Amino acid sequence: MGKETVKIGLIGLGTIGSGFAALLKRNNSYISENSGINLELSKVADKDRAKLEAQGFSEELIAGDIREVTENPDLDIVVELIGGLEPAKTFITEALKNGKHIVTANKDLIAMHGKELLNLASEKGLNIYYEASVGGGIPLIRPLKHSLAVDKIYRLVGIVNGTTNYIFTRMAQDNLGLSDALIEAQKLGFAEPDPTNDIEGFDAAYKLMIMSSLAFGSIVERDKLYVEGIGKVTYEDIDYAREIGYAIKLLAIGEKLPEGLALRVHPTLVPFEHPLASVQNELNAVYIEGDAVGEVMLYGRGAGAMPTATSVLADVTEAARSVIFRPNAGVIESSSSQLPLIPIEEMNTRFYLRFLADDRPGVFAALANAFGDEEVSLDMVIQKRRVGNTAEIVLVTHEVKEAAFRKALDKVMSIEAIKPEPSMIRLLS
Amino acid sequence: MGKETVKIGLIGLGTIGSGFAALLKRNNSYISENSGINLELSKVADKDRAKLEAQGFSEELIAGDIREVTENPDLDIVVELIGGLEPAKTFITEALKNGKHIVTANKDLIAMHGKELLNLASEKGLNIYYEASVGGGIPLIRPLKHSLAVDKIYRLVGIVNGTTNYIFTRMAQDNLGLSDALIEAQKLGFAEPDPTNDIEGFDAAYKLMIMSSLAFGSIVERDKLYVEGIGKVTYEDIDYAREIGYAIKLLAIGEKLPEGLALRVHPTLVPFEHPLASVQNELNAVYIEGDAVGEVMLYGRGAGAMPTATSVLADVTEAARSVIFRPNAGVIESSSSQLPLIPIEEMNTRFYLRFLADDRPGVFAALANAFGDEEVSLDMVIQKRRVGNTAEIVLVTHEVKEAAFRKALDKVMSIEAIKPEPSMIRLLS
């Protein structure tokens, strides 16, 4: 089957835009090989032309005017990564009118005007893809649209803002005050210089609006949403919450109740046994409950250039599949390669080992020699309970080739004082 | 836009098949309304005809012969839910030759003959969908095929067998032996009467083969895979592991290394801080690491009739979208409804409250009265550290309407002995 080429225009070469261009370049041949579709970045536009030149785009690729993207008859897909309501909305509208599929990471725009734009796309027989607008690299929009949409979702609870989750994590770990944790987050790039949108919960609110419209099939007005930021939470609260078995998280909560939708964003005590309680640092997760599917949680990096670019590129590939429609075009699954399989003996692992031994002098030395001979180094050796003359020994190795470990184990087991049938379990490294 | 009808044949009315038929019936009008595609169950086949009659299928719907499904010119999609290699493989092959898209939950078949069947489908311009073959209701295959496929995945680690995860969870909770935990799992329906496939790791191995072929684009021979069951793990091991900071899980691990693929299934010590360590009971999760996307975890119910049926129905909807191709056909997102939004005052929540009060007689009584008057009942009241004459009080309410709580809070704050600016945080119920 010949490769078919799909042409892409990109508007906005900021952090995510540059990440997307880099990822497309890096993985293009791999995607083309597996999907049968050749993705070609054909035009790039940014209000800062110097930025484009600095990033090494050729003269031919750089759009002198935005209409060279939005009205370009050669392009199939327009990727909008400038963010904000305007001029993004105008650019997307123009591109749709000119027959282009849209891929965007613009949460504000999709939250506020998604329905209007999706309707325009639908009229034109086109589509808008916005996986990157919520949850960065986490597959979230696509599962809501394609997998969970056949079920009746009645609840979704999300940690969808990495900045505030990082701040709460640091406050809990080191009893930091909110402002100290925020400064740290800013230093690490997990918070913007002006963190208002994150701290006040506005970012989470937009994301909740997008998820709700998919999960509950209902549009929400921004002003009617209850949104409370994290500003009032102190480390004393985090401490007390821990004492009674809870972590504090900024949650975006949506529920479909008989009376209507209950949507809100606010700091929340989450029981430690709930999977969301262990979502740490800048990570995001959304916990979804449906009638038939039960519970599902989707977890990962909610921000960052490369995770977000992955979602943009996945959307571009799906859009390209729409451009070149065949039922299995662009689905990356039936690779013909067969990589060599590494036998378990050649794999490197850490091992946990437990066995019984006579409790007498010289056993530990013999043990140490057996492992030392095969260059198996031990991370931990614990002598556990003793029954009569028998001791139980638990040890954990450093990473070692399995073959070497097994040789050492054979030697250990041949030591007279050591009882047969040890318990051996590998560690996740 | 008029509704278009897609006709479905179903082979196999066991637990999952019946669940699928029930879910389709329950959610059909809802799916049709939102996707613009009408799914019609047109033929059902099972070797036990009495079972079909008992489930209330009409004479017209029941296939007298399997060819009434596999060779039926009216059908667009065939759903195979009998499991096992044969006759499932023959049925699917016949259906593909007769131009039908396939949806299946058959992990053994996809693991062993997936490539061959997918190639046949591709030749015919058809596709095979198998979301339900791994991870029950968890969206896993689709994210691997469509979202994460644009990235280079280098590692996936999964808890993909609910039976063994349930057993380990119970062993850890109550120091049960493996056989007692197994009996309990069988009583609750989390383990088969013959649990060999689960206990020995074979079930997890098939699932690993399917995930690996998607994540690494490489076919794996079953015999070359290292598979170790859970039979040798005792509760002493679980105890010691906990002591040194680990949980024990049966993991399916796949890694792409420079030398090739390292694939194995074995019991594994997982550090408590790893998100997989807190996957409890019969739940499943797969932790995936990619170059660009970082880490992603997909979590949910890995088995059970209704979760699995959700995945089957999602696949059927996607297949139907291929039958009636328009870029936005069958994508459930642009609902026109606008459900009423419930104001925060009307929502029921539990509250955490912290404030300072003069440490003198009568304050607690006044507090209790203020809450009592508004029928806010308290779950917990703790008097915390005291500085001079001032005490810090932390309390947690039972679930209460927010408006009632706020009224009570106003009354509490008007008590002279209580200092202003309390800390109030809601609980996740």
Interface residues (C-beta under 8 A of the other chain):
Chain A: G19 L23 N27 Y30 I31 N34 S35 H101 K115 L118 N119 A121 S122 G125 L126 N127 E131 G137 I138 P139 R142 P143 K145 H146 S147 L148 A149 V150 D151 K152 V157 S213 L214 F216 G217 S218 I219 V220 E221 K224 L225 Y226 K232 V233 T234 E236 D237 Y240 A241 I244 Y246 I248 L251 I253 K256 L257 E259 G260 L261 A262 L263 R264 H266 P267 T268 L269 V270 P271 E273 H274 P275 L276 S278 V279 Q280 L283 A285 G290 D291 A292 V293 G294 E295 V296 M297 L298 Y299 G300 R301 G304 M306 P307 A309 T310 S311 L313 A314 T317 E318 S322 F325 R326 P327 N328 V331 I332 E333 S334 S335 S337 Q338 L339 P340 L341 I342 P343 I344 E346 M347 Y352 R354 M380 I382 K384 E392 V394 V396 S423 M424 I425 R426 L427 L428
Chain B: G19 L23 N27 Y30 I31 N34 S35 H101 K115 L118 N119 A121 S122 G125 L126 N127 E131 G137 I138 P139 R142 P143 K145 H146 S147 L148 A149 V150 D151 K152 V157 S213 L214 F216 G217 S218 I219 V220 E221 K224 L225 Y226 K232 V233 T234 E236 D237 Y240 A241 I244 Y246 I248 L251 I253 K256 L257 E259 G260 L261 A262 L263 R264 H266 P267 T268 L269 V270 P271 E273 H274 P275 L276 S278 V279 Q280 A285 G290 D291 A292 V293 G294 E295 V296 M297 L298 Y299 G300 R301 G304 M306 P307 A309 T310 S311 L313 A314 T317 E318 S322 F325 R326 P327 N328 V331 I332 E333 S334 S335 S337 Q338 L339 P340 L341 I342 P343 I344 E346 M347 Y352 R354 M380 I382 K384 E392 V394 V396 S423 I425 R426 L427 L428
